[in-house]
Structures are given as C-alpha cells and as structure tokens.
Amino acid sequence: MHKKVIKAASYIKDIIGDVPQIAVGLGTGFSKFVTRLENPISIEYGDIPNFPHGEVEGHINALIVGTIDGIGVLCLAGRIHYYEGWEMQELTFPIRVLKHLGVECLLMSNASGGLNEDYVKGEVLLVKDHINLLPGNPLRGKHDERLGLRFPDMSDAYNMDLRVLAMRLAVKMNIDLREGVYAAMQGPSLETPAEYKMLHIIGADLVGMSTVPEVIVANQCGIKVLVFSIVTNICYPPENVQKTTIEDVLAVGNESADSLSDFLVDFIKELNPRLQNKDEG
C-alpha cells in the first residue's frame, strides 16, 4: 500500500507542483464547486497510478487543483463507493495520497436522507459524528505503521475546531447551520421504512452510502475533517417516506449546490489564515 501511495502522489505532484493544504471531496451532485476554482489543472482518476475511479452519475472522477482568491485548493471531484465493488482499502486510497501530498484539512460533502423529523429537503447540515453500519473497516488487515496508528481515536472524528469555525461563519452569514449524526449503509438499494425507523431509534439524523470510510482513514492519517451533508429526501417519520430516484437526489443536490459552494468558498478564506499562522508558529 505505502509504495502505491508514493507512486500515485509522485505522479500528481509532477503535474501540479506545489500541493495545497486544503482539499475538498465532492459527493453526488456537487460538481458545481469546481467552477469556483481559478486556473484549474485537472487529472483524470484513471490516469493516476493505482487510483480508483467510479461510474456513479453526478461524479466527475477527476482530481482538480486550482485557487480561490489565491488560496490553493485540491479537489477530489467524485467519490468511490463500497457498493460499486471496491474494497475498503481501495476506496480510501485517495485519502492516503492526500496525506502523502501534505494535505492538512479535508472538507467533504455528501447527499443524505433525513431521519430527523425537523429536517427539510435541501437543508445543509454539518456532520458531528457517525454510526458505521458498513460491513467492514478500511483499517482491517495487516498494519503498516507508515500509514498511521493501528488504533486511532475517533472521539473527534469530525474536527471540533473546524465545526466551530463553520458555525461562527454561518452566524456571520445569517445561515441556520445545524449538526447531525450520519449513519453509513452499504447500498446501493435505498433503505426500507423499517430500516429508516431503526436508524432513527439508534440515534442517526442522516443516512447515506459514503463518507465514513474516508473519515476513518483521514483520522488515522492525521488529516482534519469537516463534512457537510445535504438532505435530498425525507426518510422519517415512516408515513412521510416517498419513493426516491437518483434523479430526485441529483435535482435536490443541484438546487443546494450553489449555496453550499458559496459557503465553502467563504469557509476556505476563513480557514487559510489559521493554517498559515500555525505554519509560521
């Protein structure tokens, strides 16, 4: 694994040169954010050695590097999912490459079903914690200490400092940004009403099919993580559950993508000085 990471990172670095400290991982329907990048350089996932690449609608499947007001940003425009047939170690491989490149903060987005009866379709939330219901863990198997700790602590998996910064920015922008717990299911079939009820009972506010493996590996690597989730369909209470298609998910995601992109741009501007001050200190 370590040799594969080095090979992929070297390929990327040879093309883009200096690597930003901030990375953005885009989920289903959020490719609009890449239009905010100035002077972009794009590398197809399939061209990067050992890099997985998916085929899910709404994903560009390219690594794109650019700037926002002069701030370097590396964007993973597309996510790989367990339900596509990838092993956990494979679908989290890009996170290990980000670490080797020198990325310190990873801002991610995803689409989710709302399990909290107070949520509304199209609402953007911060993920504060997760419940892992996927059938595996990306850290399972023989351990290589060069990749991080064997038993990483997950009590601050969704970095508190980044969440506080996001909440303060939301107040400044007069945005009602709430937090929720995300449950990861394997998919690709959507959950049944009984499963939605179960997830609600065990404490989940949101449900999706991604994100958690990447968050686990990012924490093992020492990358700080912040995750935004857009509620694309209402899954609770049971009597409010309606049939949902990928087209429905993409439509709601596209409607909210512009506002989330605006927020991400402003958040990156708030975050960058803090990273620079830490480097200078």
DOFI-987621 format. One record per residue (C-alpha): residue number from 1; residue in one letter; x, y, z. Coordinates in steps of 0.1 Angstrom, whole numbers, plus 5000, padded with zeros to 4 digits. Example, Ala and Ser with C-alpha at 12.3 -4.5 7.8 and 13.67 -1.06 7.14 Angstrom:
BEGIN
seq;type;X;Y;Z
1;a;5123;4955;5078
2;s;5137;4989;5071
//
This chain:
BEGIN
seq;type;X;Y;Z
1;m;5000;5000;5000
2;h;5027;5025;5010
3;k;5046;5020;4977
4;k;5014;5025;4958
5;v;5006;5057;4977
6;i;5041;5071;4969
7;k;5038;5063;4932
8;a;5003;5080;4929
9;a;5014;5110;4949
10;s;5046;5115;4928
11;y;5026;5114;4896
12;i;5002;5141;4909
13;k;5030;5163;4923
14;d;5049;5161;4890
15;i;5019;5176;4873
16;i;5006;5202;4898
17;g;5038;5212;4916
18;d;5031;5228;4950
19;v;5003;5210;4968
20;p;4976;5229;4987
21;q;4970;5222;5024
22;i;4932;5223;5019
23;a;4914;5195;5000
24;v;4877;5193;4991
25;g;4859;5160;4985
26;l;4827;5163;4965
27;g;4798;5139;4967
28;t;4769;5132;4944
29;g;4756;5162;4926
30;f;4781;5188;4940
31;s;4805;5191;4910
32;k;4794;5228;4906
33;f;4821;5237;4932
34;v;4849;5231;4907
35;t;4837;5261;4887
36;r;4848;5283;4916
37;l;4884;5272;4911
38;e;4907;5296;4892
39;n;4934;5284;4869
40;p;4924;5247;4873
41;i;4946;5218;4865
42;s;4926;5185;4860
43;i;4939;5150;4863
44;e;4915;5121;4855
45;y;4914;5095;4882
46;g;4920;5068;4857
47;d;4954;5084;4847
48;i;4967;5083;4883
49;p;4986;5051;4892
50;n;4966;5028;4915
51;f;4938;5054;4918
52;p;4902;5040;4920
53;h;4876;5056;4897
54;g;4838;5051;4899
55;e;4810;5054;4874
56;v;4783;5070;4896
57;e;4761;5096;4880
58;g;4769;5131;4893
59;h;4806;5125;4898
60;i;4833;5140;4875
61;n;4860;5115;4886
62;a;4890;5138;4884
63;l;4915;5154;4908
64;i;4914;5192;4901
65;v;4938;5217;4916
66;g;4932;5255;4915
67;t;4930;5286;4936
68;i;4903;5306;4954
69;d;4913;5342;4959
70;g;4949;5330;4956
71;i;4944;5301;4981
72;g;4954;5267;4968
73;v;4927;5241;4968
74;l;4929;5204;4958
75;c;4895;5190;4948
76;l;4885;5153;4946
77;a;4856;5157;4922
78;g;4840;5124;4926
79;r;4838;5097;4953
80;i;4843;5060;4952
81;h;4816;5038;4969
82;y;4817;5004;4985
83;y;4785;4994;4966
84;e;4805;4998;4933
85;g;4825;4967;4943
86;w;4856;4984;4957
87;e;4873;4971;4988
88;m;4875;4995;5018
89;q;4913;4999;5014
90;e;4908;5007;4977
91;l;4881;5033;4980
92;t;4900;5051;5008
93;f;4933;5051;4988
94;p;4928;5087;4977
95;i;4928;5099;5013
96;r;4962;5083;5019
97;v;4975;5100;4988
98;l;4963;5134;5001
99;k;4982;5128;5033
100;h;5014;5119;5015
101;l;5010;5151;4994
102;g;5008;5172;5025
103;v;4971;5180;5028
104;e;4961;5190;5064
105;c;4923;5197;5061
106;l;4897;5178;5042
107;l;4863;5194;5036
108;m;4837;5169;5023
109;s;4802;5169;5010
110;n;4776;5142;5006
111;a;4739;5136;4998
112;s;4718;5120;5026
113;g;4684;5110;5037
114;g;4669;5129;5066
115;l;4660;5109;5096
116;n;4652;5138;5119
117;e;4616;5150;5116
118;d;4627;5186;5120
119;y;4649;5185;5088
120;v;4636;5198;5054
121;k;4646;5187;5019
122;g;4675;5207;5006
123;e;4688;5217;5040
124;v;4726;5217;5045
125;l;4739;5203;5078
126;l;4772;5197;5095
127;v;4780;5161;5104
128;k;4792;5159;5140
129;d;4795;5121;5144
130;h;4787;5089;5126
131;i;4774;5054;5130
132;n;4793;5029;5109
133;l;4770;5002;5096
134;l;4791;4993;5066
135;p;4803;4956;5065
136;g;4840;4964;5070
137;n;4866;4989;5082
138;p;4893;5003;5060
139;l;4919;4997;5087
140;r;4913;4960;5089
141;g;4942;4937;5079
142;k;4979;4938;5084
143;h;4991;4971;5099
144;d;5017;4993;5083
145;e;5028;5020;5108
146;r;5039;5043;5080
147;l;5002;5048;5072
148;g;4992;5059;5107
149;l;4981;5045;5141
150;r;4968;5010;5144
151;f;4940;5021;5168
152;p;4932;5057;5160
153;d;4909;5076;5184
154;m;4876;5086;5168
155;s;4862;5108;5196
156;d;4868;5140;5174
157;a;4864;5124;5140
158;y;4846;5154;5127
159;n;4870;5181;5139
160;m;4855;5203;5166
161;d;4877;5233;5157
162;l;4866;5232;5121
163;r;4830;5228;5131
164;v;4831;5258;5155
165;l;4847;5278;5127
166;a;4819;5268;5103
167;m;4792;5276;5129
168;r;4807;5310;5135
169;l;4808;5317;5098
170;a;4772;5306;5094
171;v;4761;5330;5122
172;k;4780;5358;5104
173;m;4762;5349;5071
174;n;4729;5346;5089
175;i;4726;5309;5080
176;d;4709;5284;5102
177;l;4735;5256;5101
178;r;4726;5226;5123
179;e;4745;5195;5132
180;g;4736;5158;5129
181;v;4748;5122;5132
182;y;4754;5104;5099
183;a;4748;5066;5095
184;a;4765;5048;5067
185;m;4748;5019;5049
186;q;4763;4998;5021
187;g;4736;5004;4994
188;p;4730;5007;4966
189;s;4694;5000;4973
190;l;4677;5026;4995
191;e;4666;5016;5029
192;t;4631;5003;5038
193;p;4608;5023;5061
194;a;4616;4998;5089
195;e;4653;5004;5084
196;y;4648;5042;5085
197;k;4629;5037;5118
198;m;4657;5016;5132
199;l;4683;5042;5122
200;h;4663;5069;5139
201;i;4659;5049;5171
202;i;4697;5043;5173
203;g;4704;5080;5171
204;a;4711;5087;5134
205;d;4699;5120;5119
206;l;4711;5113;5084
207;v;4717;5082;5063
208;g;4739;5077;5032
209;m;4763;5053;5015
210;s;4797;5070;5017
211;t;4820;5093;5037
212;v;4826;5071;5068
213;p;4855;5050;5054
214;e;4872;5082;5042
215;v;4867;5098;5076
216;i;4882;5068;5094
217;v;4913;5068;5072
218;a;4917;5106;5074
219;n;4917;5104;5112
220;q;4943;5076;5111
221;c;4964;5098;5088
222;g;4961;5129;5109
223;i;4940;5149;5084
224;k;4914;5171;5100
225;v;4879;5165;5086
226;l;4848;5187;5081
227;v;4817;5172;5064
228;f;4786;5189;5050
229;s;4755;5169;5041
230;i;4726;5180;5020
231;v;4692;5163;5029
232;t;4680;5152;4995
233;n;4650;5132;5007
234;i;4629;5128;5039
235;c;4631;5094;5055
236;y;4613;5099;5088
237;p;4587;5096;5101
238;p;4576;5065;5082
239;e;4544;5080;5069
240;n;4564;5107;5052
241;v;4586;5084;5032
242;q;4582;5087;4995
243;k;4597;5068;4966
244;t;4631;5083;4956
245;t;4652;5080;4925
246;i;4688;5091;4917
247;e;4673;5118;4896
248;d;4655;5132;4926
249;v;4687;5131;4946
250;l;4706;5149;4919
251;a;4679;5175;4915
252;v;4678;5185;4952
253;g;4716;5184;4954
254;n;4719;5207;4924
255;e;4694;5231;4939
256;s;4715;5234;4971
257;a;4749;5231;4955
258;d;4753;5268;4947
259;s;4746;5279;4983
260;l;4770;5252;4997
261;s;4797;5262;4972
262;d;4793;5298;4983
263;f;4797;5288;5019
264;l;4827;5266;5011
265;v;4845;5294;4993
266;d;4840;5317;5023
267;f;4850;5290;5047
268;i;4882;5283;5029
269;k;4890;5321;5031
270;e;4884;5319;5069
271;l;4904;5287;5073
272;n;4935;5295;5053
273;p;4949;5323;5076
274;r;4947;5299;5105
275;l;4967;5272;5087
276;q;4993;5298;5077
277;n;4996;5312;5112
278;k;5002;5276;5125
279;d;5029;5271;5100
280;e;5046;5304;5109
281;g;5044;5295;5146
//
